[in-house]
Amino acid sequence: MARPILSPAEPDSEPGTHASQRLLKGERDAYRAVFDQSPQALLLCDVGSLTIIAANQLAAKLHGATPEELVGTSLFALRRISDLTSVMLKRAVGREIALGFGYHTRQDGTTFPVQLSAHPSELDGRPAWLCVLRSLEDVLAPRDGEQERRLFEAIGRMAGGVAHDINNLLSVVLSFASLAASQLPAASSTRDDLAEIRGAAERASALTKQLLNLSRKAPAVPKPLQLNDVVQRLEKLLRRLLDEHLLIDFVLAPELDQVLADASQVERLLVQLVSEARHASPKGSRVVIETRNVRLDVEHGSDRHVMLSVHDSGGSISPDVAAMSSFVDAGSAWLESEPASGTRFVACFPSLASAAPAVGAEPRPRRHETVLIVQDNPHLRKTVKTYFAREGYRVLEAESCLEAARLAEREARIDLLLCDFSLPDGDGPELARALRQQLPRLKVLIATGHIEQRAALREDDRTAVISKPFDLQQFGALVQRLLDAKPASQR
């Protein structure tokens, strides 16, 4: 067990021990001084409730508060943490955990990006988490974002050019294989050889498409998928990434539940994790990629998830990798580190099997909020309106910003504005700002198909963004989560 960081010295019951008391108090004060003046932002949290027990000066400054104001506050009030992450923190006592990238809320309501790792500690003999915070505001500054954008554009252009040339060559192979096969008798054994050539060329074509997907930084398009299919498609590529000094095993559970995720983002994550192992792990290290169905006890009962984990016995996986896993929407991802055991990245996706209502289960309660849909595409507007009406929402609809503003003047209450980023006579963010002048509690959901537009939007407890195209299952879950979220001042 780690040494207590802020544990107060116990008073000595024996007479004549004032000197030892002073020594113990001096030691306690010295540790307190190290904690307070650390160049890293530190929080000490209770394991059970995640209540902040102590905060140093830098952590308080990051949150626009004093250390005394943060004490007694739950970590939930500063950082949006899923039920699943809370369960993981309570179970993982004694191990180092990296929660990675997330947004913290300052006292004035603004948010800022933070990377968080939790280290096992204790206070008065009870387990506690020592949370180390790293502000990413400088790292994610616009200039860095511009450099990253240019890098991805360059990689995309290069990969696109190479894929174009390879596909031209593969087209020649496929064409001549078909031509040769058409001139042979049906019983000729050579036709089977040509079929093998065609099959190899088609698989090579699929690989070029896969490489293009890995090089693009496109908006996420979550769809129902099997994680095993994603891993198996990448197996050959991942084996080639590792040299003979590293071993890789795949432990894929049969009958895996489907999840809602973007296959390209899962592929990029796996390639990044295996690449880190290749460059940093010592000879003889082993990488194990595992999938299985798991049932986790979350705050509101037992919930079915699908786990994807990458264990590197060489311990090379960096906590920074958790920042790439933000696409695990509505689920959770973290990094575990144990001495002599290496590092293990874990991502849990909500199972679509658990989303289906059980036979005899009570129907979901109908919603009663009022929704304003602003959409100039009549087909999409009709589709979304049908969903809202089926769920019990009261629906208002408009084709433009002007029509939406006129509707809002006549309505005493609108709970949610759903609109596109770009509209015929304006844009969604400007419309949202205008409507909030008269409806300050209005929640806003903005839809966009462009990564540049999505990057320009800041999400919080009143505003969310969804990438197009989307399916209604993903859309409905996001709408309910947004409407049910409490403002930071009430949490």
Secondary structure, 3 states (H helix, E strand, C coil): CCCCCCCCCCCCCCCCCHHHHHHHHHHHHHHHHHHHCCCCEEEEEECCCCEEEEECHHHHHHCCCCHHHHCCCEHHHHECCCHHHHHHHHHCCCCEEEEEEEEEECCCCCEEEEEEEEEEEEECCEEEEEEEEEECCCCCCHHHHHHHHHHHHHHHHHHHHHHHHHHHHHHHHHHHHHHHHHCCCCCCCHHHHHHHHHHHHHHHHHHHHHHHHHHCCCCCCCEEECHHHHHHHHHHHHHHHCCCCCEEEEEECCCCCCEEECHHHHHHHHHHHHHHHHHHCCCCCEEEEEEEEEEEEECCEEEEEEEEEEEECCCCCCHHHHHHHHHCCCCEEEEEEECCCEEEEEEEEEEHHHHCCCCCCCCCCCCCCEEEEECCCHHHHHHHHHHHHHHCCEEEEECCHHHHHHHHHHCCCCCEEEEECEECCEEHHHHHHHHHCCCCCCEEEEEECCHHHHHCCCCCCCEEEEECCCCHHHHHHHHHHHHHCCCHHHC
